[in-house]
Amino acid sequence: MVRKFLLFALVFALINVEPLKVQDSETKFFEKFVAELRQENLQDMPFGELVCHIGKKFLGFPYLAGSLEKGKDEQCVVTFAGFDCVTFFEVTLALARITKTGRTEFADLLREVQRSRYREGKVIDYASRLHYSADWIWDNIAKGMVRDRTKELGGVPIRFDVNYMSANPDLYSGLKNQPEQIEKINQVEQEISERTYYYIPTANVSKIESKLKSGDIIFFVLDSSGLDYSHVGICCVEGAETRLLHSSSKAGKVVLDKKISEYCKAHKKIKGITVLEPLMGGR
């Protein structure tokens, strides 16, 4: 999946914590946020449930695209001003991990985000960022940060033929301003296209929905040439329902949406889902 560059101006809100001023510096906002988490004594909460618990605190935060494009030199950026679907789950997972470890400095958050966002956890250049969700999945499985549950849930093989970024460099500032990165992205696309992934077709999602767990990361396979996944969110089990917690471009904010099977059926371009379980370990 490649991030869409849309920008929405909305009201900021926090759920279950005292509202914080977004105009505060990122570090001060972060410090207030993790102080609230410490008071809740969450370290013993199961990891998947912790991921949902923290993610819900961002309900109402605005959808914000393009937040990672900060000039020519690639850097690991974390902002609480808003999220696209990827930065939402990246930051939520990182916050859950540092809450579990008790290492809750802003530098710890940056380190966790960098570990998942970049190939082998290393910031080198624009192409070292895991732009395609298929690449994020592959790299984070290799790093031991997630486990692919899709095949055991009845998933079937799928191959992606991706080329959208290298075919449309003018849509990406990192490629438009650094043409030398296009060949590197093209190489990444070739590697993705040679791999086999697994997905659960939309028609079968309702059949396995009861087996999904809070905290599972749900990637939505896009039925479109040149791309892989269209969207991503977090599964939250609410009673008997498995609902989608995500940053929605349509709603313009982070929402706790309908059942995952219903979300798939409501979007004709969604071919199915890939399901990952987040892990505490990793290298």
C-alpha positions in Angstrom: 0.0 0.0 0.0 1.2 3.5 -0.8 0.0 6.4 1.3 -2.5 8.8 -0.2 -1.7 12.5 0.3 -4.9 14.0 1.6 -5.1 16.5 4.5 -8.1 17.0 6.8 -8.3 19.8 9.5 -10.3 18.5 12.4 -10.8 18.8 16.1 -8.3 16.9 18.3 -9.7 14.6 21.1 -8.5 12.0 23.5 -10.6 9.2 24.9 -10.3 8.2 28.6 -7.5 10.8 29.3 -7.5 14.5 30.0 -7.4 16.4 26.7 -3.9 17.6 25.8 -2.9 20.6 23.7 -1.6 19.6 20.3 0.3 22.8 20.0 2.6 21.5 22.7 5.9 20.2 21.4 5.8 16.5 20.4 7.9 15.5 23.3 5.8 17.3 25.9 2.6 15.9 24.4 4.2 12.5 24.5 5.3 12.9 28.2 1.8 13.8 29.2 0.4 10.9 27.3 2.7 8.2 28.7 2.2 9.7 32.2 -1.5 8.8 31.9 -0.5 5.3 30.7 1.8 4.8 33.7 -1.1 5.7 36.1 -3.2 2.9 34.5 -0.5 0.2 35.4 -0.9 -1.5 32.0 2.2 -3.6 31.9 0.4 -6.9 32.8 -2.3 -6.4 30.2 -2.1 -8.9 27.3 -0.2 -7.3 24.5 -3.0 -7.4 21.9 -5.5 -5.9 24.3 -2.9 -3.2 25.2 -2.5 -2.3 21.5 -6.3 -1.7 21.3 -6.4 0.1 24.6 -3.8 2.6 23.5 -5.1 2.9 19.9 -8.6 3.9 21.3 -7.0 6.9 23.0 -6.5 8.4 19.6 -10.2 8.2 18.6 -11.1 11.5 17.0 -7.5 12.4 16.1 -7.5 13.7 12.5 -6.4 11.8 9.4 -3.2 13.4 8.3 -1.3 12.3 5.2 2.2 13.2 4.1 3.5 13.7 7.6 6.7 11.8 6.9 7.9 13.9 4.0 10.3 16.3 5.8 12.8 17.3 3.2 15.5 15.6 1.2 17.3 13.8 4.0 15.3 10.8 5.2 14.5 10.9 8.9 12.3 8.9 11.3 9.3 11.2 12.0 6.8 10.8 14.7 3.9 13.2 15.1 0.7 13.3 17.2 -0.8 16.0 15.1 -2.7 13.3 13.1 -2.2 10.0 11.4 -2.7 8.2 8.1 -3.6 4.5 8.4 0.0 3.3 8.5 1.4 5.9 11.0 -1.5 5.2 13.3 -0.8 1.6 13.7 3.0 2.1 13.7 2.8 4.6 16.6 0.2 2.6 18.5 2.3 -0.5 18.3 5.4 1.4 19.4 3.6 2.9 22.3 2.4 -0.5 23.4 5.9 -2.0 23.2 7.5 0.8 25.3 4.7 0.6 27.8 5.4 -3.1 28.3 9.1 -2.6 28.7 8.8 0.4 30.9 11.3 2.4 28.8 9.1 5.4 28.0 11.3 8.2 26.8 10.5 9.9 23.5 13.8 8.4 22.2 12.5 4.9 23.0 9.3 5.6 21.0 11.4 6.8 18.0 13.6 3.8 18.2 10.6 1.4 18.1 9.0 3.3 15.2 12.2 3.2 13.3 12.6 -0.6 13.9 9.3 -1.3 12.2 9.2 1.4 9.6 12.6 0.9 7.9 14.2 -2.1 6.2 16.2 -3.9 8.9 15.4 -1.0 11.2 18.0 1.2 9.5 17.4 4.8 8.2 19.6 5.1 5.1 17.6 6.9 2.4 14.1 7.3 1.0 14.2 3.8 -0.4 15.0 2.3 3.0 11.5 3.1 4.3 9.1 0.3 3.9 6.7 2.1 1.6 4.7 -0.9 0.4 2.7 -2.8 3.0 3.8 -6.0 1.4 7.4 -5.0 2.1 6.5 -3.9 5.7 5.0 -7.3 6.3 7.9 -9.3 4.9 10.6 -7.3 6.8 8.8 -7.2 10.1 8.2 -10.9 10.0 11.9 -11.4 9.4 12.7 -9.1 12.4 10.4 -11.1 14.7 8.1 -8.2 15.3 4.9 -9.8 13.9 3.7 -13.2 13.1 1.6 -14.0 10.0 -1.6 -15.8 11.1 -3.2 -15.7 7.6 -2.3 -19.2 6.4 -3.5 -20.9 9.6 -6.8 -19.0 9.4 -7.4 -20.5 5.9 -5.6 -18.0 3.8 -4.6 -18.7 0.2 -1.4 -17.7 -1.7 -1.2 -14.4 -3.6 1.5 -12.7 -5.6 1.6 -9.0 -6.2 2.9 -7.3 -9.3 3.8 -3.9 -7.9 5.3 -1.0 -9.8 3.1 2.0 -8.9 5.8 4.1 -7.2 8.5 3.7 -9.9 5.9 4.3 -12.6 4.6 7.5 -10.9 7.7 9.2 -9.4 6.1 12.6 -9.7 3.6 11.7 -7.1 6.3 11.2 -4.4 8.5 14.0 -3.3 11.3 11.6 -2.3 11.4 10.3 -5.9 10.6 13.6 -7.7 13.4 15.4 -5.8 15.8 12.5 -5.8 15.5 10.6 -9.2 18.4 8.3 -8.2 16.0 6.7 -5.7 13.7 5.5 -8.4 15.9 2.6 -9.4 16.2 1.5 -5.8 12.4 1.6 -5.4 12.1 -0.4 -8.7 14.4 -3.0 -7.2 12.3 -3.2 -4.1 9.2 -3.7 -6.3 10.8 -6.5 -8.2 11.7 -8.3 -4.9 8.1 -7.9 -3.6 6.7 -9.3 -6.9 8.8 -12.4 -6.5 7.4 -13.3 -3.1 4.4 -15.3 -2.1 2.0 -13.9 0.5 -1.3 -15.1 1.9 -4.7 -13.5 2.2 -8.2 -14.5 3.2 -10.7 -13.7 0.4 -13.5 -11.3 1.3 -16.1 -14.0 0.9 -14.4 -16.0 3.7 -13.6 -13.3 6.2 -16.9 -13.7 8.1 -16.2 -17.4 8.5 -12.9 -16.8 10.4 -13.8 -13.5 12.0 -14.4 -15.2 15.4 -10.8 -16.3 15.4 -9.4 -12.8 15.1 -7.9 -11.4 18.2 -7.6 -7.9 19.7 -4.4 -6.3 18.4 -4.2 -8.2 15.2 -3.1 -6.0 12.4 -5.4 -6.2 9.4 -4.1 -5.4 5.9 -6.6 -5.1 3.2 -5.6 -6.5 -0.2 -6.3 -4.2 -3.1 -7.8 -5.5 -6.3 -5.8 -3.1 -8.5 -2.8 -3.4 -10.9 0.5 -2.1 -9.7 -0.3 -2.0 -5.9 -0.6 -4.5 -3.1 -2.7 -3.3 -0.1 -5.1 -0.4 0.1 -5.5 0.1 3.8 -4.5 -1.2 7.3 -6.0 -1.1 10.8 -6.2 -2.9 14.1 -8.7 -5.5 15.1 -10.5 -4.8 18.4 -12.8 -7.4 19.8 -15.8 -5.7 21.2 -18.2 -8.3 22.8 -19.0 -10.7 20.0 -17.8 -8.4 17.3 -14.3 -7.9 15.7 -14.3 -4.2 14.8 -11.8 -2.2 12.8 -9.8 0.6 14.6 -8.1 2.7 12.0 -7.4 6.2 10.7 -9.9 6.7 8.0 -9.5 9.1 5.1 -13.2 9.0 4.5 -14.2 9.8 8.1 -11.2 12.2 8.3 -10.2 10.9 11.7 -9.4 7.8 13.8 -12.5 5.7 14.2 -13.7 2.4 15.7 -15.5 1.2 12.6 -17.9 -1.6 11.7 -17.1 -5.3 11.8 -14.1 -6.3 9.6 -16.1 -8.5 7.4 -18.6 -5.7 6.8 -15.8 -3.3 6.1 -14.5 -5.6 3.4 -17.9 -6.1 1.7 -18.5 -2.3 1.8 -15.4 -1.7 -0.3 -15.6 -3.3 -3.7 -11.9 -2.9 -4.4 -10.9 -4.9 -1.3 -10.0 -8.5 -2.3 -9.5 -9.8 1.2 -7.3 -9.5 4.2 -3.9 -10.4 5.6 -3.7 -10.9 9.4 -0.6 -10.3 11.5 -0.2 -10.8 15.2 2.1 -8.1 16.8 4.9 -9.5 19.0 6.8 -8.0 21.9 10.2 -9.4 20.7 12.1 -8.6 17.6 15.6 -7.6 16.8 
